[in-house]
Amino acid sequence: MSKTVTFDLMKAILKRSLAGGGMIFQGNTTSVKELEDAYGHPDKHPNLIVRVGGFSARFTTLDRDLQREIITRRRHNI
């Protein structure tokens, strides 16, 4: 089930993360569908930026294995 990320949803996610002892939150609001399209058609997404282990990078410039790992990261249904 896909959800639209809203301010209130992000606020709830961050509050829960902090309440649970979380020290780092690296959220990604790019849809899996967009990431998969960028994986298959990099020329259509030259400016797609993602967070990777504390830094930002253009998705299409990353190693293909890292692109797949980003696409398959765990998604939480809240």
Biopython code that builds the backbone (N, CA, C, O; Angstrom):
import numpy as np
from Bio.PDB.StructureBuilder import StructureBuilder

atoms = [
    (1, "MET", "N", (0.838, -1.170, 0.000)),
    (1, "MET", "CA", (0.000, 0.000, 0.000)),
    (1, "MET", "C", (0.886, 1.238, 0.000)),
    (1, "MET", "O", (1.761, 1.381, 0.854)),
    (2, "SER", "N", (0.663, 2.116, -0.943)),
    (2, "SER", "CA", (1.450, 3.335, -1.057)),
    (2, "SER", "C", (0.775, 4.456, -0.281)),
    (2, "SER", "O", (-0.448, 4.600, -0.307)),
    (3, "LYS", "N", (1.588, 5.243, 0.406)),
    (3, "LYS", "CA", (1.063, 6.382, 1.151)),
    (3, "LYS", "C", (1.747, 7.639, 0.669)),
    (3, "LYS", "O", (2.926, 7.621, 0.315)),
    (4, "THR", "N", (1.001, 8.735, 0.658)),
    (4, "THR", "CA", (1.584, 10.023, 0.339)),
    (4, "THR", "C", (2.277, 10.533, 1.587)),
    (4, "THR", "O", (1.699, 10.535, 2.674)),
    (5, "VAL", "N", (3.508, 10.961, 1.425)),
    (5, "VAL", "CA", (4.253, 11.487, 2.559)),
    (5, "VAL", "C", (3.788, 12.915, 2.813)),
    (5, "VAL", "O", (3.890, 13.782, 1.945)),
    (6, "THR", "N", (3.286, 13.137, 3.995)),
    (6, "THR", "CA", (2.825, 14.467, 4.389)),
    (6, "THR", "C", (3.674, 14.946, 5.555)),
    (6, "THR", "O", (4.432, 14.180, 6.149)),
    (7, "PHE", "N", (3.533, 16.226, 5.871)),
    (7, "PHE", "CA", (4.247, 16.779, 7.018)),
    (7, "PHE", "C", (3.888, 16.015, 8.288)),
    (7, "PHE", "O", (4.770, 15.661, 9.070)),
    (8, "ASP", "N", (2.597, 15.759, 8.498)),
    (8, "ASP", "CA", (2.160, 15.066, 9.715)),
    (8, "ASP", "C", (2.699, 13.642, 9.784)),
    (8, "ASP", "O", (3.059, 13.173, 10.864)),
    (9, "LEU", "N", (2.759, 12.953, 8.660)),
    (9, "LEU", "CA", (3.306, 11.589, 8.643)),
    (9, "LEU", "C", (4.796, 11.615, 8.970)),
    (9, "LEU", "O", (5.261, 10.815, 9.781)),
    (10, "MET", "N", (5.550, 12.520, 8.354)),
    (10, "MET", "CA", (6.979, 12.613, 8.651)),
    (10, "MET", "C", (7.209, 12.992, 10.114)),
    (10, "MET", "O", (8.131, 12.480, 10.749)),
    (11, "LYS", "N", (6.387, 13.873, 10.641)),
    (11, "LYS", "CA", (6.501, 14.264, 12.051)),
    (11, "LYS", "C", (6.290, 13.044, 12.952)),
    (11, "LYS", "O", (7.037, 12.841, 13.909)),
    (12, "ALA", "N", (5.277, 12.237, 12.647)),
    (12, "ALA", "CA", (4.998, 11.043, 13.448)),
    (12, "ALA", "C", (6.146, 10.032, 13.352)),
    (12, "ALA", "O", (6.520, 9.423, 14.354)),
    (13, "ILE", "N", (6.691, 9.856, 12.175)),
    (13, "ILE", "CA", (7.806, 8.912, 11.992)),
    (13, "ILE", "C", (9.017, 9.370, 12.796)),
    (13, "ILE", "O", (9.643, 8.566, 13.486)),
    (14, "LEU", "N", (9.349, 10.649, 12.712)),
    (14, "LEU", "CA", (10.507, 11.171, 13.437)),
    (14, "LEU", "C", (10.304, 11.109, 14.947)),
    (14, "LEU", "O", (11.227, 10.757, 15.681)),
    (15, "LYS", "N", (9.105, 11.447, 15.417)),
    (15, "LYS", "CA", (8.820, 11.371, 16.853)),
    (15, "LYS", "C", (8.973, 9.939, 17.356)),
    (15, "LYS", "O", (9.552, 9.715, 18.419)),
    (16, "ARG", "N", (8.465, 8.979, 16.608)),
    (16, "ARG", "CA", (8.545, 7.576, 17.015)),
    (16, "ARG", "C", (9.996, 7.097, 17.014)),
    (16, "ARG", "O", (10.422, 6.358, 17.901)),
    (17, "SER", "N", (10.726, 7.522, 16.027)),
    (17, "SER", "CA", (12.135, 7.142, 15.945)),
    (17, "SER", "C", (12.899, 7.664, 17.154)),
    (17, "SER", "O", (13.664, 6.922, 17.770)),
    (18, "LEU", "N", (12.702, 8.919, 17.495)),
    (18, "LEU", "CA", (13.385, 9.505, 18.648)),
    (18, "LEU", "C", (12.926, 8.867, 19.960)),
    (18, "LEU", "O", (13.743, 8.606, 20.843)),
    (19, "ALA", "N", (11.627, 8.616, 20.089)),
    (19, "ALA", "CA", (11.094, 8.001, 21.306)),
    (19, "ALA", "C", (11.641, 6.586, 21.490)),
    (19, "ALA", "O", (11.774, 6.114, 22.619)),
    (20, "GLY", "N", (11.953, 5.918, 20.400)),
    (20, "GLY", "CA", (12.490, 4.563, 20.465)),
    (20, "GLY", "C", (14.002, 4.526, 20.624)),
    (20, "GLY", "O", (14.612, 3.458, 20.567)),
    (21, "GLY", "N", (14.605, 5.691, 20.824)),
    (21, "GLY", "CA", (16.045, 5.742, 21.027)),
    (21, "GLY", "C", (16.855, 5.948, 19.763)),
    (21, "GLY", "O", (18.084, 5.879, 19.788)),
    (22, "GLY", "N", (16.170, 6.202, 18.656)),
    (22, "GLY", "CA", (16.884, 6.423, 17.398)),
    (22, "GLY", "C", (17.775, 7.655, 17.471)),
    (22, "GLY", "O", (17.388, 8.688, 18.018)),
    (23, "MET", "N", (18.958, 7.530, 16.919)),
    (23, "MET", "CA", (19.900, 8.644, 16.925)),
    (23, "MET", "C", (20.109, 9.220, 15.525)),
    (23, "MET", "O", (20.509, 10.375, 15.374)),
    (24, "ILE", "N", (19.840, 8.421, 14.522)),
    (24, "ILE", "CA", (20.002, 8.857, 13.143)),
    (24, "ILE", "C", (18.760, 8.443, 12.368)),
    (24, "ILE", "O", (18.282, 7.315, 12.496)),
    (25, "PHE", "N", (18.251, 9.352, 11.575)),
    (25, "PHE", "CA", (17.120, 9.026, 10.708)),
    (25, "PHE", "C", (17.493, 9.450, 9.299)),
    (25, "PHE", "O", (17.801, 10.616, 9.051)),
    (26, "GLN", "N", (17.465, 8.509, 8.391)),
    (26, "GLN", "CA", (17.805, 8.797, 7.001)),
    (26, "GLN", "C", (16.612, 8.391, 6.150)),
    (26, "GLN", "O", (16.578, 7.304, 5.574)),
    (27, "GLY", "N", (15.650, 9.275, 6.085)),
    (27, "GLY", "CA", (14.433, 8.981, 5.341)),
    (27, "GLY", "C", (14.599, 9.227, 3.851)),
    (27, "GLY", "O", (15.455, 10.003, 3.426)),
    (28, "ASN", "N", (13.780, 8.563, 3.077)),
    (28, "ASN", "CA", (13.790, 8.729, 1.634)),
    (28, "ASN", "C", (12.341, 8.786, 1.185)),
    (28, "ASN", "O", (11.578, 7.848, 1.417)),
    (29, "THR", "N", (11.965, 9.869, 0.550)),
    (29, "THR", "CA", (10.576, 10.013, 0.122)),
    (29, "THR", "C", (10.395, 9.717, -1.365)),
    (29, "THR", "O", (9.296, 9.876, -1.897)),
    (30, "THR", "N", (11.447, 9.295, -2.028)),
    (30, "THR", "CA", (11.348, 8.921, -3.441)),
    (30, "THR", "C", (10.655, 7.571, -3.531)),
    (30, "THR", "O", (11.000, 6.640, -2.804)),
    (31, "SER", "N", (9.697, 7.469, -4.406)),
    (31, "SER", "CA", (8.950, 6.215, -4.523)),
    (31, "SER", "C", (9.816, 5.115, -5.140)),
    (31, "SER", "O", (10.740, 5.382, -5.908)),
    (32, "VAL", "N", (9.492, 3.881, -4.783)),
    (32, "VAL", "CA", (10.182, 2.727, -5.356)),
    (32, "VAL", "C", (9.979, 2.725, -6.870)),
    (32, "VAL", "O", (10.892, 2.384, -7.623)),
    (33, "LYS", "N", (8.800, 3.100, -7.304)),
    (33, "LYS", "CA", (8.502, 3.133, -8.736)),
    (33, "LYS", "C", (9.460, 4.084, -9.469)),
    (33, "LYS", "O", (9.971, 3.755, -10.540)),
    (34, "GLU", "N", (9.697, 5.264, -8.883)),
    (34, "GLU", "CA", (10.611, 6.215, -9.518)),
    (34, "GLU", "C", (12.053, 5.685, -9.517)),
    (34, "GLU", "O", (12.772, 5.835, -10.504)),
    (35, "LEU", "N", (12.467, 5.066, -8.408)),
    (35, "LEU", "CA", (13.814, 4.500, -8.345)),
    (35, "LEU", "C", (13.993, 3.394, -9.376)),
    (35, "LEU", "O", (15.029, 3.323, -10.037)),
    (36, "GLU", "N", (12.990, 2.531, -9.519)),
    (36, "GLU", "CA", (13.077, 1.456, -10.502)),
    (36, "GLU", "C", (13.124, 2.008, -11.922)),
    (36, "GLU", "O", (13.837, 1.481, -12.776)),
    (37, "ASP", "N", (12.356, 3.079, -12.171)),
    (37, "ASP", "CA", (12.392, 3.692, -13.493)),
    (37, "ASP", "C", (13.765, 4.306, -13.766)),
    (37, "ASP", "O", (14.279, 4.216, -14.881)),
    (38, "ALA", "N", (14.354, 4.927, -12.749)),
    (38, "ALA", "CA", (15.692, 5.507, -12.896)),
    (38, "ALA", "C", (16.736, 4.416, -13.105)),
    (38, "ALA", "O", (17.714, 4.621, -13.824)),
    (39, "TYR", "N", (16.536, 3.272, -12.487)),
    (39, "TYR", "CA", (17.443, 2.129, -12.660)),
    (39, "TYR", "C", (17.401, 1.637, -14.112)),
    (39, "TYR", "O", (18.436, 1.351, -14.715)),
    (40, "GLY", "N", (16.204, 1.548, -14.648)),
    (40, "GLY", "CA", (16.031, 1.049, -16.014)),
    (40, "GLY", "C", (16.244, 2.092, -17.096)),
    (40, "GLY", "O", (16.606, 1.760, -18.225)),
    (41, "HIS", "N", (16.017, 3.364, -16.748)),
    (41, "HIS", "CA", (16.116, 4.447, -17.729)),
    (41, "HIS", "C", (16.876, 5.628, -17.131)),
    (41, "HIS", "O", (16.293, 6.692, -16.924)),
    (42, "PRO", "N", (18.165, 5.458, -16.852)),
    (42, "PRO", "CA", (18.929, 6.511, -16.180)),
    (42, "PRO", "C", (18.932, 7.841, -16.920)),
    (42, "PRO", "O", (19.031, 8.894, -16.289)),
    (43, "ASP", "N", (18.828, 7.814, -18.238)),
    (43, "ASP", "CA", (18.831, 9.043, -19.020)),
    (43, "ASP", "C", (17.621, 9.925, -18.732)),
    (43, "ASP", "O", (17.672, 11.131, -18.973)),
    (44, "LYS", "N", (16.538, 9.349, -18.223)),
    (44, "LYS", "CA", (15.331, 10.108, -17.889)),
    (44, "LYS", "C", (15.390, 10.725, -16.489)),
    (44, "LYS", "O", (14.529, 11.535, -16.145)),
    (45, "HIS", "N", (16.382, 10.363, -15.676)),
    (45, "HIS", "CA", (16.450, 10.810, -14.277)),
    (45, "HIS", "C", (17.852, 11.310, -13.891)),
    (45, "HIS", "O", (18.398, 10.867, -12.881)),
    (46, "PRO", "N", (18.435, 12.210, -14.665)),
    (46, "PRO", "CA", (19.813, 12.621, -14.379)),
    (46, "PRO", "C", (19.976, 13.406, -13.083)),
    (46, "PRO", "O", (21.084, 13.493, -12.555)),
    (47, "ASN", "N", (18.899, 13.977, -12.564)),
    (47, "ASN", "CA", (18.987, 14.819, -11.373)),
    (47, "ASN", "C", (18.358, 14.222, -10.119)),
    (47, "ASN", "O", (18.151, 14.931, -9.134)),
    (48, "LEU", "N", (18.052, 12.931, -10.146)),
    (48, "LEU", "CA", (17.462, 12.270, -8.981)),
    (48, "LEU", "C", (18.524, 12.106, -7.899)),
    (48, "LEU", "O", (19.519, 11.410, -8.105)),
    (49, "ILE", "N", (18.320, 12.738, -6.753)),
    (49, "ILE", "CA", (19.272, 12.711, -5.649)),
    (49, "ILE", "C", (18.746, 11.778, -4.555)),
    (49, "ILE", "O", (17.564, 11.818, -4.214)),
    (50, "VAL", "N", (19.632, 10.938, -4.007)),
    (50, "VAL", "CA", (19.279, 10.043, -2.903)),
    (50, "VAL", "C", (20.311, 10.179, -1.788)),
    (50, "VAL", "O", (21.438, 10.616, -2.025)),
    (51, "ARG", "N", (19.920, 9.802, -0.573)),
    (51, "ARG", "CA", (20.842, 9.775, 0.567)),
    (51, "ARG", "C", (21.443, 8.382, 0.652)),
    (51, "ARG", "O", (20.742, 7.374, 0.561)),
    (52, "VAL", "N", (22.756, 8.351, 0.827)),
    (52, "VAL", "CA", (23.468, 7.075, 0.899)),
    (52, "VAL", "C", (24.470, 7.155, 2.039)),
    (52, "VAL", "O", (25.502, 7.816, 1.917)),
    (53, "GLY", "N", (24.173, 6.490, 3.137)),
    (53, "GLY", "CA", (25.133, 6.412, 4.235)),
    (53, "GLY", "C", (25.737, 7.723, 4.671)),
    (53, "GLY", "O", (26.940, 7.791, 4.920)),
    (54, "GLY", "N", (24.930, 8.772, 4.772)),
    (54, "GLY", "CA", (25.419, 10.050, 5.273)),
    (54, "GLY", "C", (25.825, 11.049, 4.207)),
    (54, "GLY", "O", (26.266, 12.148, 4.542)),
    (55, "PHE", "N", (25.693, 10.707, 2.942)),
    (55, "PHE", "CA", (25.978, 11.680, 1.890)),
    (55, "PHE", "C", (24.888, 11.605, 0.824)),
    (55, "PHE", "O", (24.161, 10.615, 0.736)),
    (56, "SER", "N", (24.785, 12.638, 0.032)),
    (56, "SER", "CA", (23.823, 12.662, -1.070)),
    (56, "SER", "C", (24.550, 12.398, -2.377)),
    (56, "SER", "O", (25.704, 12.791, -2.551)),
    (57, "ALA", "N", (23.860, 11.728, -3.293)),
    (57, "ALA", "CA", (24.466, 11.431, -4.591)),
    (57, "ALA", "C", (23.383, 11.355, -5.658)),
    (57, "ALA", "O", (22.220, 11.076, -5.368)),
    (58, "ARG", "N", (23.782, 11.604, -6.876)),
    (58, "ARG", "CA", (22.862, 11.394, -8.000)),
    (58, "ARG", "C", (22.710, 9.885, -8.175)),
    (58, "ARG", "O", (23.685, 9.159, -8.366)),
    (59, "PHE", "N", (21.471, 9.442, -8.105)),
    (59, "PHE", "CA", (21.170, 8.012, -8.151)),
    (59, "PHE", "C", (21.812, 7.332, -9.349)),
    (59, "PHE", "O", (22.403, 6.261, -9.215)),
    (60, "THR", "N", (21.699, 7.944, -10.510)),
    (60, "THR", "CA", (22.161, 7.292, -11.731)),
    (60, "THR", "C", (23.686, 7.197, -11.836)),
    (60, "THR", "O", (24.199, 6.486, -12.701)),
    (61, "THR", "N", (24.419, 7.906, -10.964)),
    (61, "THR", "CA", (25.886, 7.819, -10.994)),
    (61, "THR", "C", (26.417, 6.739, -10.055)),
    (61, "THR", "O", (27.610, 6.433, -10.070)),
    (62, "LEU", "N", (25.544, 6.165, -9.247)),
    (62, "LEU", "CA", (25.961, 5.145, -8.289)),
    (62, "LEU", "C", (26.155, 3.800, -8.986)),
    (62, "LEU", "O", (25.577, 3.548, -10.044)),
    (63, "ASP", "N", (26.966, 2.950, -8.388)),
    (63, "ASP", "CA", (27.170, 1.590, -8.858)),
    (63, "ASP", "C", (25.827, 0.860, -8.933)),
    (63, "ASP", "O", (24.977, 1.056, -8.065)),
    (64, "ARG", "N", (25.623, 0.031, -9.944)),
    (64, "ARG", "CA", (24.341, -0.663, -10.131)),
    (64, "ARG", "C", (23.953, -1.502, -8.910)),
    (64, "ARG", "O", (22.772, -1.575, -8.568)),
    (65, "ASP", "N", (24.922, -2.134, -8.251)),
    (65, "ASP", "CA", (24.612, -2.922, -7.058)),
    (65, "ASP", "C", (24.075, -2.027, -5.941)),
    (65, "ASP", "O", (23.139, -2.410, -5.239)),
    (66, "LEU", "N", (24.653, -0.852, -5.775)),
    (66, "LEU", "CA", (24.178, 0.079, -4.753)),
    (66, "LEU", "C", (22.804, 0.614, -5.121)),
    (66, "LEU", "O", (21.971, 0.803, -4.234)),
    (67, "GLN", "N", (22.540, 0.862, -6.386)),
    (67, "GLN", "CA", (21.205, 1.282, -6.821)),
    (67, "GLN", "C", (20.174, 0.229, -6.423)),
    (67, "GLN", "O", (19.119, 0.570, -5.887)),
    (68, "ARG", "N", (20.471, -1.060, -6.683)),
    (68, "ARG", "CA", (19.531, -2.138, -6.322)),
    (68, "ARG", "C", (19.317, -2.183, -4.817)),
    (68, "ARG", "O", (18.194, -2.381, -4.355)),
    (69, "GLU", "N", (20.398, -1.998, -4.042)),
    (69, "GLU", "CA", (20.282, -2.026, -2.589)),
    (69, "GLU", "C", (19.371, -0.902, -2.111)),
    (69, "GLU", "O", (18.556, -1.114, -1.212)),
    (70, "ILE", "N", (19.490, 0.270, -2.684)),
    (70, "ILE", "CA", (18.639, 1.401, -2.302)),
    (70, "ILE", "C", (17.184, 1.096, -2.633)),
    (70, "ILE", "O", (16.295, 1.381, -1.832)),
    (71, "ILE", "N", (16.937, 0.525, -3.790)),
    (71, "ILE", "CA", (15.571, 0.195, -4.198)),
    (71, "ILE", "C", (14.936, -0.820, -3.248)),
    (71, "ILE", "O", (13.740, -0.740, -2.970)),
    (72, "THR", "N", (15.722, -1.768, -2.750)),
    (72, "THR", "CA", (15.165, -2.850, -1.927)),
    (72, "THR", "C", (15.224, -2.574, -0.428)),
    (72, "THR", "O", (14.888, -3.454, 0.365)),
    (73, "ARG", "N", (15.642, -1.376, -0.018)),
    (73, "ARG", "CA", (15.654, -1.077, 1.424)),
    (73, "ARG", "C", (14.282, -1.285, 2.023)),
    (73, "ARG", "O", (13.257, -1.097, 1.367)),
    (74, "ARG", "N", (14.284, -1.670, 3.257)),
    (74, "ARG", "CA", (13.021, -1.974, 3.948)),
    (74, "ARG", "C", (12.108, -0.763, 3.979)),
    (74, "ARG", "O", (12.542, 0.356, 4.255)),
    (75, "ARG", "N", (10.869, -0.997, 3.699)),
    (75, "ARG", "CA", (9.819, 0.037, 3.734)),
    (75, "ARG", "C", (8.908, -0.279, 4.920)),
    (75, "ARG", "O", (8.526, -1.431, 5.128)),
    (76, "HIS", "N", (8.571, 0.730, 5.680)),
    (76, "HIS", "CA", (7.695, 0.549, 6.827)),
    (76, "HIS", "C", (6.301, 1.045, 6.479)),
    (76, "HIS", "O", (6.146, 2.129, 5.918)),
    (77, "ASN", "N", (5.304, 0.266, 6.806)),
    (77, "ASN", "CA", (3.913, 0.687, 6.630)),
    (77, "ASN", "C", (3.423, 1.238, 7.948)),
    (77, "ASN", "O", (3.229, 0.499, 8.912)),
    (78, "ILE", "N", (3.226, 2.531, 7.981)),
    (78, "ILE", "CA", (2.798, 3.193, 9.225)),
    (78, "ILE", "C", (1.374, 3.656, 9.092)),
    (78, "ILE", "O", (0.824, 4.237, 10.027)),
]
sb = StructureBuilder()
sb.init_structure("model")
sb.init_model(0)
sb.init_chain("A")
sb.init_seg("    ")
for serial, (resi, resn, name, xyz) in enumerate(atoms, 1):
    if name == "N":
        sb.init_residue(resn, " ", resi, " ")
    sb.init_atom(name, np.array(xyz, "f"), 0.0, 1.0, " ", f" {name:<3s}", serial, name[0])
structure = sb.get_structure()
